[in-house]
């Protein structure tokens, strides 16, 4: 009897375990089915792209060359200096004010110099009076010599006195000219048209000779002074162009090699190259830092922006849009350079690639990494990505 009870208990335990296992399996199956149904009900994620998020892979003219940098300087600039010493008066211009060539910008107190002119004129008149006296003496002696009343020696002495008087008069006239020049120099004028960059003195100050008062710059034409090594400068020629990035501006600026210094710098042995920038419409300022590339050679190749190339895989690749989906295309990189063509990518650093088709739609680097197969759509597709409009049907003849 006891043995039967033991087997009955074992059988009940086994039945309970089997029921528990079947219940767990059934619940898991039900959960998986619910998850499958909910997943099937969700639409796949779609990434929206703007026209600025993509670029067309096409054959471009890449300009390769030398890196250069330096501050911008005004091609024409000048310091207005005091030519005479004295109290500065009438200086009202400040930094940023516009001046024209020949405009009076300040004055030096002229009272002392006016007195010097008067003094020199009085001395000249006195010298002239002395000449008149000596001239009459000479004329009288000349008449007496002709009549035989005095000797020729007395006439020679009168002639010497007359010559000395004329020399003193000429010296006095020269002193008048010097005094008038000093009086004219009390008026400070702008030697060129431009803007005031610095005001280095204040009204009421006593300035000395050659003291700086104003700095005037002409910003219509700027210049970049770049230092290149002796080996690099051999490939540089006047007329070559460079693409520059100026601090504070997003627009790339084109500069042209104007001239090359014929002498190397002492110590560094580098050579200065001067690049000219037409600033009539750009509005750049003196002192801004510029950097860029001086183009010395050009290469034609299928290229994309350097920022579009991704390196988070063993091989470099770019993300392209094919059939409204993202695809990863491995590429082989080539030469780098600046895009010299016009358009939105002008001046952008590009890299030649192999492994892409012409006109492929490439995602820019700013988009970030997208999983291959991700669906995409354009909020506004670029014009070059739109399909060509069908040709209009020819009119039928009746």
C-alpha positions in Angstrom: 0.0 0.0 0.0 2.8 2.5 0.9 4.7 1.7 -2.3 1.6 2.6 -4.4 1.3 5.9 -2.7 4.9 6.8 -3.4 4.5 6.2 -7.1 1.3 8.2 -7.2 3.1 11.2 -5.6 5.9 10.9 -8.2 3.4 10.8 -11.0 1.6 14.0 -9.7 4.9 15.9 -9.5 5.8 14.9 -13.1 2.4 16.0 -14.3 2.8 19.4 -12.5 6.2 19.9 -14.1 4.9 19.1 -17.5 2.0 21.5 -17.1 4.4 24.3 -16.1 6.7 23.7 -19.0 3.8 23.7 -21.5 2.4 26.9 -20.0 5.8 28.7 -20.3 6.2 27.6 -23.9 2.7 28.8 -24.7 3.3 32.2 -23.1 6.6 32.7 -25.0 4.9 31.8 -28.3 2.1 34.2 -27.6 4.7 37.0 -26.8 6.6 36.4 -30.0 3.5 36.5 -32.1 2.5 39.8 -30.5 6.0 41.2 -31.1 5.9 40.1 -34.7 2.5 41.7 -35.2 3.6 45.0 -33.7 6.8 45.0 -35.7 4.9 44.3 -38.9 2.6 47.2 -38.2 5.5 49.8 -38.0 6.7 51.5 -41.2 10.5 51.5 -41.9 12.3 54.7 -40.8 12.9 57.3 -43.5 15.7 59.9 -43.4 14.9 63.3 -44.9 17.7 65.0 -46.8 18.0 68.6 -48.0 19.6 69.7 -51.3 22.6 70.9 -49.4 23.2 67.4 -47.8 24.3 65.8 -51.1 26.8 66.5 -53.8 27.2 65.2 -57.3 30.3 63.1 -58.1 31.6 64.4 -61.4 34.8 65.2 -63.2 36.3 68.4 -61.9 39.3 70.6 -62.5 41.4 70.3 -59.3 44.0 72.9 -58.6 47.0 71.5 -56.7 49.6 73.8 -55.2 51.2 75.3 -52.2 49.7 76.1 -48.8 50.2 79.7 -47.7 48.9 81.9 -45.0 49.4 85.4 -43.5 47.7 88.6 -42.6 46.1 90.9 -45.1 47.6 94.3 -45.6 46.5 97.4 -47.5 48.4 97.8 -50.7 48.5 101.6 -50.1 48.9 102.9 -46.6 50.6 105.9 -45.1 51.4 107.6 -41.8 50.6 111.3 -41.7 53.5 112.9 -39.7 54.2 116.3 -38.4 56.8 118.1 -40.4 57.4 120.9 -37.9 57.2 120.9 -34.1 54.4 122.6 -32.3 51.0 122.3 -30.7 48.6 120.1 -32.6 45.3 121.8 -33.6 42.2 120.9 -35.6 42.4 117.2 -35.4 38.9 115.8 -35.5 39.2 112.6 -37.5 38.9 109.3 -35.7 39.3 105.6 -36.7 37.0 104.6 -39.5 36.5 108.1 -40.9 36.9 108.6 -44.7 39.4 111.1 -46.1 40.3 112.2 -49.6 43.7 112.9 -51.0 44.7 116.5 -50.3 42.2 117.0 -47.5 43.4 119.0 -44.4 43.4 116.6 -41.5 45.1 118.7 -38.8 47.3 121.8 -38.2 50.3 122.8 -36.1 50.1 126.1 -34.3 51.5 128.5 -36.9 52.0 131.7 -34.9 55.8 131.1 -34.4 56.3 130.2 -38.1 54.4 133.3 -39.2 56.7 135.4 -37.1 59.7 133.7 -38.7 58.4 134.5 -42.2 58.0 138.2 -41.2 61.5 138.2 -39.7 62.9 136.7 -42.9 61.1 139.1 -45.1 62.3 142.1 -43.1 65.9 140.8 -43.3 65.5 140.4 -47.1 64.2 144.0 -47.4 67.2 145.2 -45.3 69.6 143.3 -47.6 67.8 144.8 -50.6 68.3 148.3 -49.2 72.0 147.6 -48.7 72.3 146.4 -52.3 70.8 149.7 -53.5 73.3 151.7 -51.4 76.3 149.7 -52.7 74.9 149.9 -56.2 74.8 153.7 -56.1 78.3 153.8 -54.7 79.5 151.6 -57.5 77.8 153.7 -60.2 79.4 156.8 -58.8 82.9 155.2 -58.6 82.4 154.0 -62.2 81.7 157.6 -63.4 84.8 158.9 -61.4 87.0 156.2 -62.9 85.8 157.1 -66.4 86.7 160.8 -65.7 90.1 159.8 -64.2 89.4 161.2 -60.7 90.0 157.9 -58.9 92.0 154.7 -59.5 90.7 151.4 -60.9 91.4 149.8 -57.4 88.7 151.8 -55.8 86.2 150.7 -58.4 87.2 147.0 -57.8 86.5 147.5 -54.1 83.1 148.9 -54.9 82.4 146.0 -57.2 83.3 143.5 -54.4 81.0 145.3 -52.0 78.2 145.2 -54.6 78.7 141.4 -55.1 78.6 140.8 -51.4 75.4 142.9 -51.0 73.7 140.9 -53.8 74.8 137.6 -52.2 73.4 138.7 -48.8 70.1 139.7 -50.5 69.8 136.3 -52.2 70.5 134.5 -48.9 67.8 136.5 -47.2 65.4 135.6 -50.0 66.3 131.9 -49.5 65.6 132.3 -45.8 62.2 133.7 -46.7 61.4 130.7 -48.8 62.5 128.3 -46.0 60.3 130.2 -43.5 57.3 130.0 -45.9 57.9 126.3 -46.4 57.9 125.8 -42.6 54.6 127.8 -42.4 53.1 125.6 -45.2 54.2 122.5 -43.3 52.0 123.5 -40.3 49.1 122.3 -42.4 48.8 118.4 -42.5 47.1 117.0 -45.5 46.1 113.4 -46.4 48.4 112.1 -49.1 45.9 109.5 -50.4 42.2 108.7 -50.2 41.1 106.0 -47.8 40.1 105.5 -44.2 41.7 106.4 -40.9 43.1 103.3 -39.3 44.8 104.9 -36.2 44.8 108.2 -34.5 48.2 108.5 -32.8 48.0 112.0 -31.3 45.5 114.2 -29.6 44.6 117.9 -30.2 46.6 120.1 -27.8 49.6 117.9 -27.7 53.0 119.3 -28.6 54.3 117.1 -31.4 57.9 116.9 -32.6 59.2 116.6 -36.1 58.2 113.3 -37.8 55.7 112.5 -35.0 53.0 110.2 -36.2 49.5 111.7 -36.2 47.3 109.5 -38.3 47.5 106.2 -40.3 45.5 106.2 -43.5 44.8 103.0 -45.4 43.3 102.4 -48.9 41.2 99.2 -48.6 40.2 99.0 -52.3 43.2 96.7 -52.9 44.6 94.3 -50.3 47.8 92.2 -50.4 48.8 89.0 -48.8 52.5 88.6 -48.0 53.3 84.9 -47.9 56.6 83.2 -47.1 57.6 80.2 -49.2 60.6 78.0 -49.1 63.3 78.4 -51.8 62.3 75.0 -53.3 58.5 75.8 -53.4 58.9 79.3 -54.9 60.5 77.9 -58.1 57.0 76.8 -59.2 55.4 80.2 -58.6 54.9 82.7 -61.4 53.2 86.1 -61.5 49.6 85.7 -62.5 48.9 82.4 -60.8 45.8 82.4 -58.7 45.1 81.2 -55.2 41.9 80.4 -53.3 41.9 81.9 -49.8 39.8 81.4 -46.7 39.6 84.7 -44.7 38.8 84.5 -41.0 35.3 85.7 -40.2 34.0 85.1 -43.8 32.4 82.0 -45.3 33.1 83.1 -48.9 36.3 82.0 -50.6 38.4 84.7 -52.1 40.5 84.6 -55.2 44.0 86.2 -55.1 46.6 86.7 -57.8 50.4 86.6 -57.5 51.4 90.2 -58.2 55.2 89.9 -57.7 57.9 87.8 -56.1 60.7 89.2 -53.9 64.0 88.8 -55.7 65.9 88.2 -52.5 65.6 85.5 -49.9 65.1 86.4 -46.2 68.2 86.3 -44.0 68.2 83.4 -41.6 65.1 81.5 -42.8 66.2 81.6 -46.5 62.5 81.9 -47.4 61.2 84.0 -50.2 58.3 86.5 -49.9 55.5 86.2 -52.5 52.9 89.0 -52.7 49.3 88.2 -53.7 46.9 90.9 -54.7 43.2 90.9 -53.8 40.6 93.2 -55.4 38.6 94.4 -52.3 36.3 96.9 -54.1 33.3 94.7 -53.5 34.4 92.3 -50.7 34.6 94.6 -47.7 37.6 92.9 -46.1 39.7 94.6 -43.5 43.4 95.0 -43.0 44.9 92.6 -40.5 42.5 89.7 -41.1 44.3 86.3 -41.3 44.1 84.4 -44.5 45.1 80.9 -45.5 44.6 78.9 -48.6 46.3 77.2 -51.6 48.3 78.7 -54.4 47.5 76.7 -57.5 50.5 75.6 -59.5 49.1 72.6 -61.4 45.6 71.4 -62.5 44.3 67.8 -62.6 41.1 66.6 -64.2 39.5 63.7 -62.2 36.2 62.4 -60.8 36.1 64.0 -57.4 34.0 64.4 -54.3 34.5 66.6 -51.2 37.1 65.3 -48.8 34.6 65.5 -46.0 32.3 63.1 -47.8 34.9 60.2 -47.6 34.4 58.0 -44.5 37.1 56.0 -42.8 35.2 54.1 -40.1 35.6 50.9 -42.0 38.8 49.1 -43.0 38.5 50.6 -46.5 37.5 54.2 -47.3 34.0 54.6 -48.6 31.3 57.1 -49.5 27.6 57.0 -48.8 25.5 57.3 -52.0 21.8 57.4 -52.7 20.6 54.7 -55.0 16.9 53.8 -55.5 16.0 56.1 -52.6 18.3 54.1 -50.2 21.7 54.6 -48.7 24.5 52.5 -50.2 28.1 52.3 -49.1 30.6 52.4 -52.0 34.3 51.7 -51.3 36.5 54.1 -53.2 40.2 54.5 -54.0 41.5 58.0 -53.1 43.7 60.0 -55.4 45.0 63.6 -55.7 43.6 66.4 -53.6 43.0 70.0 -54.6 40.7 72.9 -54.8 37.7 72.9 -57.1 38.3 75.7 -59.6 34.9 75.4 -61.3 32.1 77.8 -60.5 29.2 76.7 -58.3 28.3 76.0 -54.7 31.4 73.8 -54.2 33.8 76.3 -55.7 37.0 76.5 -53.7 36.1 73.4 -51.7 38.8 70.9 -51.0 38.1 67.9 -53.2 39.7 64.4 -53.6 39.9 62.3 -56.7 38.2 58.9 -56.3 37.9 55.6 -58.2 34.9 53.3 -57.7 32.1 55.7 -58.3 29.9 56.3 -61.3 29.8 59.7 -62.9 26.9 61.9 -61.5 26.5 59.6 -58.4 24.6 61.3 -55.6 27.0 61.4 -52.6 26.1 62.3 -49.1 28.2 65.1 -47.5 30.1 64.4 -44.4 27.8 66.7 -42.3 25.0 64.1 -42.7 26.8 61.6 -40.5 27.0 57.8 -40.8 23.8 56.1 -42.0 23.2 52.3 -42.0 23.3 50.8 -45.5 19.8 50.3 -46.8 18.3 53.2 -44.9 15.4 54.7 -46.9 15.9 58.4 -47.7 13.8 61.1 -49.3 14.5 64.8 -50.3 12.6 67.7 -48.7 13.7 69.5 -51.9 15.9 67.7 -54.3 18.7 69.6 -56.1 18.0 70.5 -59.7 20.7 68.2 -61.0 19.1 65.2 -59.2 15.7 65.7 -60.7 14.8 63.6 -63.8 14.8 65.4 -67.1 11.5 66.6 -68.3 10.0 64.6 -71.2 10.2 66.2 -74.6 7.0 67.9 -75.8 5.2 65.9 -78.4 5.5 67.2 -81.9 2.2 68.6 -83.3 0.3 66.3 -85.6 -0.1 67.3 -89.2 -3.8 67.5 -90.3 
